[in-house]
Amino acid sequence: MAKQQDANTVSSLIALRTTPEAAAYLKLKPSTMDQLRWTGRGPRFVRIGGRSIRYRQSDLDAYIDAQVFSSTTEADASLLRH
């Protein structure tokens, strides 16, 4: 069991992306990622040490999944909830 947890931890660390990498993946500018992080409206992130920000691939994918809407009305209502 411990080996499986170690393997999960290692694979999670390998999948960490920097802000520019995460921005490129989402087709956004790094400054937009910073703004989304500051307002709490972006993908979840990992703070390593005191200043390094990284994004897990699974969190980027979850963020994309949360941005799927059936109509613009639904999307606009989502903006009001934040």
Phi, psi and omega per residue, in radians:
M1 nan -0.711 -3.128
A2 -1.119 -0.641 3.128
K3 -1.132 -0.656 3.114
Q4 -1.140 -0.735 3.114
Q5 -1.118 -0.727 3.102
D6 -1.082 -0.716 3.128
A7 -1.127 -0.707 3.106
N8 -1.121 -0.716 3.134
T9 -1.123 -0.790 3.141
V10 -1.102 -0.794 -3.123
S11 -1.163 -0.554 3.076
S12 -1.165 -0.706 -3.141
L13 -1.172 -0.666 3.129
I14 -1.136 -0.595 -3.073
A15 -1.448 0.091 3.131
L16 -1.295 2.338 3.139
R17 -2.024 2.533 3.044
T18 -1.279 2.967 3.105
T19 -1.029 -0.815 3.101
P20 -1.078 -0.645 3.114
E21 -1.175 -0.767 3.122
A22 -1.126 -0.711 3.121
A23 -1.082 -0.772 3.119
A24 -1.079 -0.721 3.121
Y25 -1.059 -0.689 -3.126
L26 -1.556 -0.005 -3.109
K27 1.064 0.747 3.090
L28 -2.146 2.927 3.025
K29 -1.456 2.587 3.069
P30 -0.967 -0.626 3.122
S31 -1.139 -0.565 3.067
T32 -1.177 -0.707 3.078
M33 -1.046 -0.753 3.116
D34 -1.053 -0.786 -3.122
Q35 -1.123 -0.757 3.111
L36 -1.091 -0.682 3.126
R37 -1.143 -0.792 -3.118
W38 -1.103 -0.617 -3.113
T39 -1.541 -0.113 3.132
G40 1.347 0.309 -3.093
R41 -1.859 0.006 -3.108
G42 -1.703 -2.974 3.116
P43 -1.199 2.701 3.058
R44 -1.042 2.650 -3.102
F45 -2.428 2.908 3.124
V46 -2.027 2.289 3.050
R47 -1.792 2.108 -3.126
I48 -1.906 2.252 -3.051
G49 1.170 -2.518 -3.134
G50 -1.648 -0.423 -2.959
R51 -2.297 -0.367 -3.050
S52 -1.301 2.193 3.113
I53 -1.858 2.306 3.091
R54 -2.365 2.763 3.135
Y55 -2.160 2.308 3.047
R56 -1.391 2.490 3.123
Q57 -0.991 -0.709 -3.126
S58 -1.097 -0.601 3.108
D59 -1.265 -0.623 3.075
L60 -1.140 -0.740 3.121
D61 -1.154 -0.678 3.103
A62 -1.134 -0.660 3.102
Y63 -1.088 -0.769 3.104
I64 -1.065 -0.804 -3.135
D65 -1.037 -0.598 -3.125
A66 -1.321 -0.182 -3.116
Q67 -1.711 0.232 -3.112
V68 -1.627 2.206 -3.098
F69 -2.304 2.789 3.115
S70 -1.610 -0.368 -3.121
S71 -2.686 2.856 3.085
T72 -1.185 -0.511 3.094
T73 -1.099 -0.753 3.099
E74 -1.115 -0.723 3.124
A75 -1.139 -0.755 3.116
D76 -1.101 -0.685 3.109
A77 -1.120 -0.601 3.103
S78 -1.122 -0.670 3.106
L79 -1.090 -0.642 -3.128
L80 -1.221 -0.456 3.140
R81 -1.311 -0.328 -3.097
H82 -1.552 nan nan
